[in-house]
Amino acid sequence: ITLALFGEDHTIGNALRWQLMQYEGEVDFCGYTMPHPSEAKVHLRVQCREGVVAVDVVKRALVDLRALFQDLKGQFGESLGRGDYEQ
């Protein structure tokens, strides 16, 4: 399946590609392209094993990425609160 993600760039394309490739037992291939540098659009290509619905795997990847980013945001906030950073 190839999905077009409008209004997006390499940030979400690469993050989604990485997350989808974590599902080794389900995803055989995942890659993305940006058709043109001045166009905010990502083409995400996902090839899954037989019996796996690609759209469902992409939805799960988005949910998993959201959880990952929320956790990262929480850890970052805690670190800032403790003063664990260099100025």
Buried (B, 14 or more C-beta within 10 A) or exposed (E): EEBEBEEBBEEBBEBBBEBBBEBEEBBBEBBBEBEEEEEEBBBBBBBBEEEBEBEEBBEBBBEBBEEEEEEEEEEEEEEEEEEEEEE
